[in-house]
């Protein structure tokens, strides 16, 4: 899709998954825009029109911190749920929110549908482009991804670590970051592994801390 956008000198590329609930975009330069960017564009548009309930977007703990930073420029914020669109929708219904989603491109707009609908998301992005007379690349320029590092620890037959232990490890590491990054440590729901994500403005710090945390988890008895 990205190559075809450049080849055709198109304004936008849009790719859906098989069942049509997730969407990923490419801007006019062929740059890939994931769900974080899409939520930022949609959220900021709603904020500018005073149409975002509680000035809040719901997303999961795996979202990039660049999303919350983009929203904060217009007085908005992000709240975080467990991984999975069902948890995003639950939080939206509980708090009376209208916009939520995941970095995978699963976007929920409750003013239009009760679940993720990639066609609606695509139409809403196109509508913003038309209404503001701005390119997708220009709209996306409000979002700057924080570098992030992902790693995982195989349990190799060991029992799944207690979540309170993992939370303690995370909290201690986050205290060292002093608010300059985000850390997620969570057991996989489908595999015998523990997943680790570290976000930090310095990519080298994110990588080294992720490996440090992985080693600490490997050494748990």
C-alpha positions as CSV (number, residue, x, y, z in Angstrom):
1,X,0.0,0.0,0.0
2,X,2.8,2.4,0.9
3,X,4.6,1.8,-2.3
4,X,1.4,2.2,-4.3
5,X,0.6,5.5,-2.7
6,X,4.0,6.8,-3.9
7,X,3.7,5.2,-7.3
8,X,0.2,6.7,-7.9
9,X,1.0,10.0,-6.2
10,X,-2.1,9.4,-4.1
11,X,-3.3,11.6,-1.2
12,X,-3.9,8.6,1.1
13,X,-3.6,4.9,1.4
14,X,-6.1,2.8,3.4
15,X,-5.7,-0.8,4.4
16,X,-8.3,-2.9,6.2
17,X,-8.0,-6.2,8.0
18,X,-10.0,-9.3,6.9
19,X,-13.1,-8.6,9.0
20,X,-13.0,-4.8,8.6
21,X,-12.6,-3.7,12.2
22,X,-9.1,-2.4,11.9
23,X,-7.5,0.1,9.6
24,X,-4.0,1.5,8.9
25,X,-3.3,4.5,6.8
26,X,-0.4,5.7,4.7
27,X,0.0,9.5,4.1
28,X,0.9,11.1,0.8
29,X,4.6,10.4,1.4
30,X,3.9,6.7,2.1
31,X,4.5,6.9,5.8
32,X,2.6,4.4,7.8
33,X,0.1,5.7,10.4
34,X,-1.0,3.3,13.1
35,X,-3.8,3.5,15.5
36,X,-2.0,5.9,17.8
37,X,-1.8,8.5,15.1
38,X,-5.4,7.9,14.0
39,X,-6.6,8.4,17.6
40,X,-4.5,11.6,17.9
41,X,-6.0,13.0,14.7
42,X,-9.6,12.1,15.6
43,X,-9.2,13.2,19.2
44,X,-7.7,16.6,18.3
45,X,-10.4,17.2,15.7
46,X,-13.1,16.5,18.3
47,X,-11.3,18.7,20.9
48,X,-11.1,21.6,18.5
49,X,-14.9,21.3,17.9
50,X,-15.7,20.8,21.6
51,X,-17.1,17.4,20.8
52,X,-14.9,15.1,22.8
53,X,-16.7,14.0,26.0
54,X,-14.6,14.8,29.1
55,X,-11.7,15.7,26.7
56,X,-10.7,12.1,27.0
57,X,-9.7,9.2,24.7
58,X,-9.7,5.6,25.9
59,X,-6.8,3.3,24.8
60,X,-4.8,0.4,26.1
61,X,-1.7,0.2,28.2
62,X,0.2,-0.6,25.0
63,X,-0.5,2.8,23.4
64,X,2.5,5.0,22.6
65,X,3.0,8.0,25.0
66,X,3.0,10.2,21.9
67,X,-0.8,9.9,21.8
68,X,-1.3,11.4,25.3
69,X,1.3,14.1,24.5
70,X,-0.6,15.1,21.3
71,X,-3.9,15.3,23.1
72,X,-2.4,17.4,25.9
73,X,-1.5,20.1,23.5
74,X,-5.3,20.9,23.2
75,X,-6.2,20.1,26.8
76,X,-7.1,16.5,26.2
77,X,-5.9,13.3,27.9
78,X,-5.8,9.5,27.5
79,X,-6.9,6.9,29.9
80,X,-5.5,3.3,29.8
81,X,-7.2,0.0,29.9
82,X,-6.0,-3.6,29.7
83,X,-5.2,-4.9,26.3
84,X,-8.2,-5.7,24.2
85,X,-10.9,-3.7,22.5
86,X,-13.5,-5.1,24.9
87,X,-11.8,-3.4,27.8
88,X,-11.6,-0.1,25.8
89,X,-15.3,-0.2,25.1
90,X,-16.1,-1.1,28.7
91,X,-14.1,2.0,29.9
92,X,-15.9,4.2,27.3
93,X,-19.3,3.1,28.4
94,X,-18.4,3.4,32.1
95,X,-17.0,6.9,31.7
96,X,-19.3,8.2,28.9
97,X,-16.6,8.6,26.3
98,X,-17.0,8.7,22.6
99,X,-13.6,7.8,21.2
100,X,-11.2,4.9,22.0
101,X,-9.1,2.3,20.3
102,X,-5.8,0.4,20.0
103,X,-2.5,1.0,18.3
104,X,-3.4,-1.9,16.0
105,X,-5.9,0.3,14.3
106,X,-9.0,-0.9,16.0
107,X,-10.9,2.4,16.6
108,X,-14.2,2.7,18.3
109,X,-16.4,5.8,17.8
110,X,-19.6,5.2,19.9
111,X,-21.4,8.2,18.2
112,X,-21.4,6.1,15.0
113,X,-21.2,2.4,16.0
114,X,-21.1,0.2,19.1
115,X,-17.8,-1.5,18.1
116,X,-14.8,-1.0,16.0
117,X,-15.6,-0.2,12.3
118,X,-12.7,0.4,10.0
119,X,-14.9,1.9,7.2
120,X,-16.3,4.5,9.6
121,X,-12.9,5.3,10.9
122,X,-11.6,5.8,7.3
123,X,-14.5,8.0,6.4
124,X,-14.0,10.1,9.5
125,X,-10.3,10.7,8.6
126,X,-11.2,11.6,5.0
127,X,-13.9,14.0,6.3
128,X,-11.3,15.8,8.5
129,X,-9.0,16.1,5.5
130,X,-11.8,17.6,3.4
131,X,-13.2,19.8,6.2
132,X,-9.8,21.3,7.1
133,X,-8.2,21.2,3.6
134,X,-5.1,19.6,5.1
135,X,-3.1,16.6,3.9
136,X,-3.0,13.5,6.0
137,X,0.7,14.1,6.5
138,X,0.0,17.5,7.9
139,X,-2.7,16.2,10.2
140,X,-0.4,13.5,11.4
141,X,2.4,15.9,12.2
142,X,0.8,16.6,15.6
143,X,1.9,13.1,16.7
144,X,5.4,12.2,17.6
145,X,6.0,8.6,18.7
146,X,8.1,8.1,21.8
147,X,10.8,5.5,21.0
148,X,9.8,2.1,22.5
149,X,11.5,-1.3,23.0
150,X,9.7,-4.6,23.2
151,X,11.0,-7.9,24.6
152,X,9.7,-11.0,26.1
153,X,10.7,-13.6,28.7
154,X,9.9,-17.2,28.1
155,X,8.6,-18.9,31.3
156,X,10.1,-22.3,30.2
157,X,7.8,-24.3,32.5
158,X,7.9,-21.9,35.4
159,X,4.6,-20.7,36.9
160,X,3.4,-17.3,35.8
161,X,4.8,-14.6,38.0
162,X,2.4,-13.0,40.4
163,X,1.1,-9.7,39.0
164,X,1.9,-7.9,42.2
165,X,5.6,-8.9,41.9
166,X,5.6,-7.6,38.2
167,X,3.9,-4.4,39.3
168,X,6.6,-3.8,41.9
169,X,9.3,-4.3,39.4
170,X,7.6,-1.9,37.0
171,X,7.0,0.7,39.6
172,X,10.6,0.7,40.8
173,X,11.8,1.1,37.2
174,X,9.3,3.9,36.5
175,X,10.4,5.8,39.5
176,X,13.9,5.8,38.0
177,X,12.5,7.3,34.8
178,X,11.0,10.1,36.9
179,X,8.0,10.6,34.5
180,X,10.1,10.5,31.4
181,X,8.7,7.3,30.0
182,X,6.3,4.4,30.3
183,X,6.7,0.8,31.2
184,X,4.4,-2.2,30.7
185,X,5.1,-5.6,32.1
186,X,2.3,-8.2,31.6
187,X,2.0,-12.0,31.2
188,X,0.7,-13.0,27.8
189,X,-2.9,-14.2,27.7
190,X,-2.1,-16.7,24.9
191,X,1.6,-17.8,25.4
192,X,3.8,-18.8,28.4
193,X,5.7,-15.6,28.3
194,X,5.9,-12.2,30.0
195,X,5.8,-9.2,27.7
196,X,7.8,-6.1,28.4
197,X,7.5,-2.7,26.8
198,X,9.6,0.4,27.6
199,X,9.0,3.8,26.1
200,X,11.5,6.6,26.6
201,X,12.6,9.7,24.6
202,X,16.0,8.1,24.3
203,X,15.8,4.9,22.3
204,X,19.0,3.5,23.8
205,X,17.5,3.9,27.3
206,X,14.4,2.1,26.3
207,X,16.4,-0.8,24.9
208,X,18.7,-1.1,27.8
209,X,16.0,-0.9,30.4
210,X,13.8,-3.4,28.6
211,X,16.7,-5.9,28.7
212,X,17.5,-5.1,32.3
213,X,13.8,-5.8,33.3
214,X,13.8,-9.0,31.2
215,X,16.9,-10.3,33.1
216,X,15.3,-9.4,36.4
217,X,12.1,-11.4,35.5
218,X,14.2,-14.4,34.3
219,X,15.8,-14.5,37.7
220,X,12.6,-14.7,39.6
221,X,12.4,-17.9,41.6
